[in-house]
Amino acid sequence: MNIVVQGRNMEISEVMRNYVTKKLSKLERFFDRLMDATVNFTLERGRVKVESTLTASGVVIRAEAVGPDWRSALDEVMDKLERQVKKYKERLGRRGVLKKETMAEFGEVEKEEALPLVDKIARVKEFVLRPMSIEDAILQMELLGHTFFIFKDLDKDKVQVIYKRDDGSYGLIDPIY
């Protein structure tokens, strides 16, 4: 697994890097298809915020936590990631086999750039749309912790939006063009 550890407003020591590597290697025993991991430490108002993003078989798994020190925040993030990895693996197991054609390689690139004409846009995100089933889109949305997800439907071969409703159910926006 390729691991990147970054710090904002704080120095990343070798002890921190080794601790992160040790914790992330434990996740590989639950799911051996983990490919990349990025862990960001940010010092804000005397508290440490830890954000982690994993890529597993093209699916993005994300967690974040805030704590009084980096170790407790990281431990909380690792607990969240472990639950999500187990949930993801269990869901794949229920389907029988890993379907490579429905597991999209979901690459996401963040661009933070100043847009002079549109002052309300704070950040632009670009990502590659790969075909996936509605079930995979719901799983990806849940793993990211978002309330909506844009994807290319595997069956209809068009862009759709899945979103979480206030009552806990899901909605699907299926544009007609």
Order of alpha helices (4+ residues) and beta strands (2+ residues): beta-alpha-beta-beta-beta-alpha-beta-beta-beta-alpha-beta-beta-beta
